[in-house]
């Protein structure tokens, strides 16, 4: 039996002449929160799509639970929970109906899915609105529905992309604690986000992808370099982006003509 | 699955394709102008038929743009005046409508140019474009009234009902003029020309006749009516344009209460599905489909149109022949379920669309073991919601009129009709999941193909009905029933096992 839940070996992917992933290698043990980060266009979503069987790699291999991932086989998806960024949920359905559907798609009975949906929704504060149509939900409430949908079938590995989008401060704390609790119970979480302080706080291990290649892999404490006080700074250093102050001035100069507002008021 | 998040084919020009198709349809219209009747009558017939087409086009293809409340949210927040948004909306719809109207009118204009000269040709084009503008403003005016006096979910229901009723009404009206056979047509030609002043589309024949130099008084009045009516609608709409945009905001409010699962859904779900998995898909598709207002708007009128066509054909046949209607009904009503076939192509085609295609990405994340089962369940939902009530009605009437034979015929043809639905679903579904695309009014080739399929099925069904009525025995229903059962069982298996959606997203943005 494999020691790793997820193993990527020499993963390669290109779209036309553009190399999107180049020799990506890493393995993830159970009970780990992996912060998978990188600038826009680095290849994060492509990696996840390959793992989920939505894209075919051009080279290398992906193994989940010791078995190669195939676009033809979908049974392994029963052990995966996925929160994509900006996902839509069916407005016409109530949260209960949507979660029942999701549960049944993962092989649960309707009764179990409904019971579990009700329990989980009650815990995160959606208990009173679970039978209301999703069209009336706020962004944060929809996100909570998506989070529940990714967990309702008790998966072994989670892929969460910007899961805290739209959540209020209380919900953020709750979800962070849920992640830690899941990790403590042996679940594996693949967490992707641009909010570096959350990633730093939660992750046992950071994998930083830049231009299709892994440029950092390990616990933050080991990756921290002299001068990098936090993950944000580390990110900037490793991705070669240190001119944000200068670029910010340049940006505002375009708006103000290089002068202050007092000298150049809006007409 | 290939959701429509994938990039469009760079070579695709849906507007150009629609233009060409409308040009071809326009060729048939051009024939109307060569009828051996006075020019006024032939132009009136042309304008009436064109009005039917234009209004239908607007209601089914462009109403989504006209009634989209999101534009106000996008633009008004940036300081754009509501009237400006309204004008922009009309211009967008007007542009596409004009392209289609011009395409429909060009062949007729060419034929008139050849027959009567350039001046009359100009008159025809002016009348045609004017008719398009009138139809657009009329639709906006009706929408304005509905938006003004209704709110909430009731507003959406009334809007849907009004749109469908208008379309069905226009279909029915459109059957009156073409139903005129040669005798009546010529007879109508001798009616006092002032009668045309009562027929709204006839007003737009005025410019053509006026410029031909004939019947100047009548043509002048018709032209005046066309100009005044269009101008009046324009003035009214212009004064209420900002209000229209404000009223549109009502469409953004939605009830937070889910609709209850009725007994009919539960009954058909338990009868028609064979596994828990299929039942899940059945209930899911039912709930999604019942909230697709645009589906109802595009499909229900076509459904009614097909039935109107068949009824009109029977009436036309009966007018010219001494028919014992009771005897025909007794023998033939059992074949009624076959009539439903003609709308199935359009219905299946529109299953591909929804107002939330991105939500179908859910099926990328879950273990979709039997792709085809989802499609099969969706087709069963379509049958249960749209066609089964009529099948049952035909069976009951057939039993009352024709006894056991009538009932058996009704059941046999219902089974065959269901099998045909599965065949259509199997062949039209492609690799795209149901509800996974956004409807594009510019790209109508699929819809037109579905329409032609319906016409083809109508011909085949007519042959079957005629043979069945003539034979008047158990042979025809037995043959149809046995073939129907075999086809239904084999097609159900084919759909369940043979359909495979492409579950790989082709979207290389946001790596």
Interface residues (C-beta under 8 A of the other chain):
Chain A: X15 X20 X40 X41 X42 X43 X44 X45 X46 X49 X52 X53 X54 X55 X56 X71 X74 X75 X76 X77 X78 X80 X82 X84 X85 X87 X88 X89 X90 X91 X92 X93 X94 X97 X101 X102 X104 X105 X106 X107 X109 X110 X129 X131 X132 X133 X135 X136 X212
Chain B: X254 X255 X256 X257 X258 X276 X277 X280 X283 X284 X287 X288 X290 X291 X356 X358 X359 X361 X362 X363 X364 X365 X366 X367 X368 X369 X503 X504 X505 X508 X510 X511
